[in-house]
Amino acid sequence: MTGRGQPVLLCTNDDGVQAGGLSLLARVAEAFGDVWTVAPDREQSATSHALSLHRPIRLTQLSERRYMVDGTPTDCVLLAVKEILETPPGFVLSGVNHGPNMGEDVLYSGTVAGAMEATILGVPAIAFSFTGDDETVLDTYADLLGDLIGSCLRRTGFPDETFLNVNLPNRPASEVEGVVVTALGRRVYHDSLRRSRDPQGYDSFRIGGGHSAWRGREDSDFRAVRAGYVSVTPLHLDLTNFELLNEVRSWGLGS
């Protein structure tokens, strides 16, 4: 909390400190508290939950409450909570990512990892992503983002070890059908690994491109977004498959 009794809100992302989605999120968040921004100094997409363990991390102050880090989104949240802020923030807002984060993407996304790191540190968090690429369309979501953030901040409690993953459909906010709570879908990638030869004649590989196919339950995130809804998926830190605990115990592993 600050001296004015306002909650401290931390904004981060994986697209870099200059990204338009981050600026939008920080502007919206200012209506709800004292906003601090700690974000990577460059693009850090698909870094997942990486920590910069084997080199020093440089922290640069850009203005009174705005910092950039030459590291990953996870580095940013860790530095903000442990070093920059005098007390832990009341909420961490990660995004708005330029591109979707649905299905298995949440395992690779630096945006989602920023929210996850906050959750590990005991701070409620939301990851936001926009499934399009037109910033003029993204800018129409200011009021809707404010409604979502305000609804979460007004809660008297937030579920332990859980954060929200929000995906905005690729259409103006005025055309959104509504907000729905969803489950993760599944996406299978095809032809996403490409071989080539570098100028020296060595084989090299590029990851990305190709095409993908979605599948999942009727309440999956990708189905909601396709239908023009904002998808809100609660994600939990515990990856244990509890339904299989007793079965795997019966395998007699190690005996």
PECORCOR-V683075 format. One record per pair of residues at least 4 apart in sequence whose C-alpha atoms are under 6 Angstrom apart, sorted by the first residue. I is the first residue (numbers start at 1). J is the second residue. Records with the same first field share a line. If there is no record, write none. Layout:
I=J / J
This chain:
1=5 / 6 / 7 / 8
2=6
6=33
7=33 / 90
8=33 / 34 / 89 / 90
9=34 / 35 / 89 / 90 / 91 / 92
10=35 / 36 / 37 / 92
11=37 / 92 / 93 / 94
12=37 / 38 / 39 / 94
13=39 / 94 / 95 / 111
14=44 / 45 / 73 / 110 / 111
15=19 / 43 / 44
16=40 / 41 / 42 / 43
17=39 / 40 / 41
21=96
22=95 / 96
28=146
30=35
36=65 / 66
37=66
38=67 / 68 / 76
39=68 / 76
40=68 / 69 / 70 / 71
41=68 / 69 / 70
45=110
46=108 / 109 / 110
47=110
48=108 / 109 / 110 / 113
49=113
51=75
58=69 / 70
59=69
60=67 / 68
61=67
62=66 / 67
71=75
73=110 / 114
74=114 / 117
78=82
79=83
80=84 / 85
81=85 / 88
91=123 / 124 / 125
92=125
93=125 / 126
94=111 / 115 / 127
95=111 / 128
96=128 / 129
97=129 / 130
98=130
99=130 / 131 / 132
100=129 / 130 / 131
101=105 / 106
103=184 / 185 / 186
105=109
106=112
112=127
113=117
115=125 / 126 / 127
118=123
119=123 / 124 / 161
125=163
126=163 / 164 / 165
127=165 / 166
128=166 / 167
129=167
130=167 / 168
131=168 / 169 / 170
132=170
137=172
140=172 / 173
141=145 / 173
146=150
161=236 / 237
162=235 / 236
163=234 / 235
164=233 / 234
165=232 / 233
166=231 / 232
167=230 / 231
168=230
169=225 / 228
176=228 / 229
177=228 / 229
178=229
179=229 / 230
180=231
181=231 / 232 / 233
182=219 / 220 / 221 / 232 / 233
183=220 / 221 / 233
184=220 / 221
185=216 / 220 / 221
186=214 / 215 / 216
187=213 / 214
188=212 / 213
189=211 / 212
190=210 / 211 / 212
191=210
192=207 / 208 / 209 / 210
193=206 / 207
194=205 / 206
195=204 / 205
196=203 / 204
197=201 / 202 / 203 / 204
198=202
216=220
221=231
224=229 / 231
225=229
